[in-house]
Structure formats: structure tokens, C-alpha cells
Amino acid sequence: MILQNTTLNLKAYLQLTRPANIITAIADILAGVAIATFSFSIEEINPTKVIFLCLSTIGLYGGGIVFNDIFDLELDKVERPERVIPSGKVSKNNAIIFGVLLLLLGVFAALVNSSISSIIALSVAICALIYDKYGKHHSFFGPINMGLCRGGNLILGMSIIEASIPQWWWLGLLPVCYIAAITMISRGEVHGGNKNTLYFAAFLYVLVSTFQLFISFNLGNLLITVGFVILHIYLIFKPLITAISNPIGPNIGKAVKAGVLSLIVMDAAWVSVSGNIFLAIAVLCLLPISMKLAKVFAVT
């Protein structure tokens, strides 16, 4: 009985962190590491430090998601009472402690790589908390705020070689576009969406893929990248087109889920831009892991 209760409690804490989504955050780090090799040799990458940057993003993403549910508690009591905190599976106080510990893990694990990495991690944590408390309530600034968290996460990966940041930091703006699109779509998840919003989200998706193809062409790796980009477009647009045709809550939810999980494919595409097809395939292999976790733990 004690073992059963412990297992249920552990699952509740895992549910708070959205494990399937955390896998996508790890993919962000690996994509950032690959972007650093656009200008530097892969031999300069320290595998141990990559692991610590992955631990950092686990803490940052998990902590951000926990505080999202903490700040949403009163609303969830009405709209989503089955969630972990309003259902009483984890108390609000315990969730706060858990969230703080995760964010601290994120900042201090990044410090193993460098002080710059730790500052970037701290900035991502602050952006996440601002979004959780305030950003999500703003139709314009909210999506940008959430996108900055992902963009910062990509730059955190680039910080494996600090000298790559001044040259490639602007690529962190593209995840801002992508996540802004997902965030805009998600606003209709409960009550249904707006077609104009969905069309604009589609435009942002296409914008990101276009930049990936353009940069890969300039680096001479277009043939490697194009397959990953096509796969990404297929995965995100199939449910999005359905949602545009009939923008009801369930269809919106599927489009959001596809957009989140397909972050891994987008990150694999970024890795392929570097010309490292084997690492790109390795990142792509994170997708079935995330999808399997998504069947056990909620994504949105």
C-alpha cells in the first residue's frame, strides 16, 4: 500500500513537469550545440558539459511548467479540476518547493559549463516566471514572452562555445516565432479558436522552415536538411489544417500537441543544417520517446 501511494505520488510530481515536453527542451539544447558548430569544430564540444546543459534545461522547463500550474490553480479548479494541484495529488506548498528546486537545478547545472551559461539559464527562468504570472494573460506579449523562453534555451545550447553566441544569437529569434505560433493556437484549446489566428500561426511556421532551408543552403547542407524540414512541416500542418477547417477545442488541442512534440523535429532540422546527419537522426530519435511519454503524461 505504501509502495502504491509512493508510486502515485511520484507520477503526480512527474505530471507537473510534463515529461514529454521536457524531451523537446533537451532537443533545443542539442540544436543549440549544433548551431555552435556552424563556426567551430565539433571537437571543441565537451560531452560532459553538454550533459549538464541538458540537466539545466530539464530544471528550467520543469520548474517553469510547475509554476504555470501554481499560478493557474484557481482557474484550473473550474476548467481543469483533474490537474495535479487542484485535484489535491500535490499540495500547492509542495508544488512551490518542487518548482523552486527545479529552477535552482537549471541555473546551477548551467554554471558547470560557464558563468555565461548560468546567466542565460537565470534569464530563461525569469522569463518563464514572468510568463506564468503575467505574460499568458496578454494576447500580444504573451506569445513573445513564451517564445523568449525557448529562444533562450537554444542560446543556452550555443553557450557550449561562448564565442558562437555573438555570431548566431539571432537564430534564437526563430524559436520565438515558432513558440509564439503554438501559444497563439493554444488560446483556443478550451473554448475553440479563431481562424485568422491559426492562419498567422501557419505563416510563422513557414517562416521558421524557410530560414532553416536558407541557412543550410548557404552552408552547403541543403540536401541533408530538406528531408527534416519536410517531415516537420507535415507533422505540424496536418492537425493545423484540420483545426483551421473546424476550430473547435479538441482540434485545437491536437494542433498544439503536434506543435510541441514536433519541436524535436525542428531541432533535428537545425542539427542537420550543421551537416551532421548522424546527430540529427539521434535528435530525431527523441521524438518516439516524447510521443510515448505523451500517452502517459499530458502535454498541454
Beta strands, then each sheet from edge to edge (+ up, - down):
end
